[in-house]
Structure formats: structure tokens, C-alpha cells
Amino acid sequence: MKVLALSSSPRKDGNSRMLAQAVLDGAVSRGHDVEIADLVDVVSAPLRDCRTCRRADGTCSIEDGYETLLRQVLAADAIVLATPLYWYGIAGQLKIFIDRLFCYTKADYPHSAEVKRRIARKRLAVVLTSEESYLGSALGVMAQVQEMARYLHHEFVGVVRGVANSRGEVTRDPANPMGQAFNLGVRLFDEVVTDYQLDSERDGVVWPEFPRATANQA
């Protein structure tokens, strides 16, 4: 499977990017193909008015690396969003990336049907870092990503949060977010997602029973 991490921090040696890399390391341990993209290198401009900005052939006139990155996103089976907590929300580069999807899903983009088909139904994970340890400070991020996952029919498989500010200090967080991120990567395609809807078919059992390991197997 293909896993793509989108790092939105302007610091390429920042804490949230380190968490993203840990997720990818965990995915590699299970044999998955991984890649990381730094949005600061790709996204150069925010969303504009498509009615005046779009070219005559329907393509976007903003000339940066967005379309190339979008092809990577469409090809991926799982997306990892990595962001520092900025003003109690996601980083601006990530917000711009999400906003500009609008240009490629509107009917006047010539390949919109393909984009809408391929952007949906992926595994989605989030890693974020903040200086504040207060759990409620990240609720805005969680709410936005959860609603986006619902809208795109993604399976929102997990969140890892590290408390850090200075470069690299996420490794010193006693909650071990680096280890959590690695384990999230290991479970990325196995994690049970239980966001049931009214018409979901379910048997009432979340965790299937497995044979207990014997002393020799442990």
C-alpha cells in the first residue's frame, strides 16, 4: 500500500514532521511504500476565484507544484496530515492545500470526476504538536479533520499528539508520541474504525476473539 505524509510545518526539522516520519517508519516495517512531502515547497498561493483564475481549458492558472502533489495524493492509499498547532488550528499551508482541492473537484475542471473518485475512501491519520499540554487546545483540529474525513468517506484511523516547541524536543515528551506515531504507522491499514452510521451493518463486537498466546508463544 502507498502512504503519503503531508508536512505543513515551515520547519523541515520540526517536531510535527518528526512524528510524520515516525508514522512512515512504522508503515515501512509492514512493507508499505511511503513518501513525505513538505507543503512549504509545493504550495505557493492560496485559493483564488476560480471563475476568473481558471484557464480557458479549465485548468488552474496557479503555477506551482500543487498538481504534481495532487497526483501523489490521488495515488496514495493512506494520507498522514502533519501539523503544528497554530492559533488552535492547522497550519496555513495545510489549510491552503485543502482549500485548493476545490479547484480540482468542481465540474469545470476537465478531470473533476476522476479527482472526486480517487480522492475518496482513503485511510487518514493526523499527527500534531503543540507547546500546550491542555487536551482541549487541539479540539478545533480534530473537529475539522473528522468532518473532512466524513465528507470524503475517509477512514479516520488515529491521532498522535506531542507536546513540544523547540526543535526535536518531541522526543523528550514522556508520553512517547514518537513511539505512538510508529505504532500508528504499523496499524495504519489494520486499525478498527468504528464511526458507525445508522445503517451500518455490525454484530456488536468491536474486537474479534483471538486464541490466547501460550507461554512459549509469548
N, C-alpha and C positions, 0 to 999 in steps of 0.2 A: 504494500500500500504506500501511497505518497503522502507525506506530511510536510506542510509548509508553515513556517512561523513568520509572522509579520511583526517586526520590532519597530515600535513607534517612538522610542526614545532618541533624542538627538545625540546621546552619548553611546557610542558603539561599544564602550566597555562598561556600560551602566548595569545596574542591578536587575532591571526587568529583562534585559537582553540575556543576562546570565541564566535567569530562570528559564527563558525560552530555549536556550541551548541545552539546559538540563533535560527539558521535556524531549527534545530531539535525541539526546543521548539515550534516553530510555527507549524511545521508539526504535533507534538503531539496534539496540540489544535484542529486539524482537524481529529484526530482519527487514524493517521498513526503510524505504528511501526517504531521505529528509533534505530540507533546504531551508535557509533563513534569508529573509530579505529585509533590508533596512529602509524603511519608508522615506527617511530623510534623503536618500539617494535617488528616489523614484518619483515622489510626488512633489511637484514644484509650484502648483497653483491650486486654489480652491475651486469648488464647483461654480460655474458661471451660468448665465441664462442660455440654455440650450437653443432657445428659439432664435437667438442672434449669434450664438457662438458656433453652432454646428455648421460643418461644411455642406456644400450642395449635395454631396453624395451621402450625407447622414452621419459621417464620422466626426469624432471630436477634434476640434482645432487646437486643443492644448497640446503642445509638443513637448512631452517628457516621457518617462519610462512607464507610464501607467498601463498602457495597452499590453506591453510585454509582461508586466507583473500580473495583469488580469488573466492572461493566458496560463500563467503558473497557478493562479488561484483556481481557475476552472478545472485544471488537470489534477488538482490535489484531492485526496480522499478525506483529509483532515486538515483543519486550519487551527493554528495556535496564535491567538492575539496576545501580544506582549505590550504592556503599557505601564509607565509610571502614573501615579495618581496626581493629576494636575487640576487644581481647583475643584476637587471632589468629583472629577470625571476623567474620561480617557484623554490621552494626549492629542493635540490638534492634528498631527499628521495622520493618526488613525481615523479620526473623525472625517478628515478630508477624503481619505481613501474610501470610506464607507459612503460618504455623500456622493462621490463621483460615480459610484455604481449606477446611479440614476441615469446617467447619460447612455449607458450601455444596455439598460433594460427597457427603455422607452421604445415604443413601436417605430419611431422614425430612425432608429439606429438599424442598419441593414441586417445585423446578425442578432437582434434582440431575443428572438425565440431561442436560439442556441444558448445565449448567455443565461437566460432565465432557467432553462432546463439544466444547465451544468453547474450553476451557482447554488442550486438547492441540494438538500439532503446530504450534507457532509457532517462529519464529526467536528465539533467545535470545542476548544478549550481556551481558558484565559489564565495568564499569569500577570500579576501586577505587584508593584512595590510602592510603599509609601513610608514617609517618616513617622506618621501617626500610627499608633497601635490600636486605636479605637476602631472596633469592627464596623461600626455604623458608617464610618467615613467612606467606605467603598460601596455602599448600597446603591448609589447612583449608577456606578459602572455595571454592577450586577443586573440591575433592572433593565438597563439599556441593552445589554448583551442578551439577556433572556428573551426580551421582546423581539430582537433581531433574529435570534435563533428560531423562535416560534414562526415569525414571518417567512423565513426561508426554509422552514421544515428541517432545520439542522438538529442534530442531537447534541445538546449541551452537556458535555461529559464531565467537566470539572473545572475547578478554580483553585489556583495556588496563590497565596498572598505572602509576600515577605516584607518585613519591617526593616527599612534601610534608607540611607540617604547618600553617604559618602561612597565613592566607587568601590565596589567589591564587598561592602560590609554585609550584604545579604548572606554571605557565607557564615557570618557570625550570629545570625538570628538563631536563638536556642530552639525555636520551633522547627528548625531544619527544613525551610522551604526548598532548598536545593534538592534534598532527598525526596520531598513530596513531589517536586516537579519531575524528577527522574521516574518515580513510580507512576505518575500520571501518564508519562510517555509510554511506559511499559503496558499500561492498561488502556491505552487510547482507543483501541478497537474492541476491547473486551468489557469495558465498564458498562454496568447496567444503568440505563436511563429510564427513570420511572415517572416521567411527566405525562401522566395519564390524561386522556380526554374522555368525555362521557361515553363515546362509542368504542373506546379501546377494548380489545379482547384481552382478558387477563384471567388467570386462575387463582389469584390471591396469594401466590407465593412469589416473593421477591428473589430470595436466594435459593437456588436448587440445592438439593442434598448431594453431597459427595461422600464417598467412603472415607472414613477417618483413617489417617495415616497411622501405621503401626510404628512401634518404637524403632524398628530397623529402617523404616522409610523416612523417619523424621530427620 
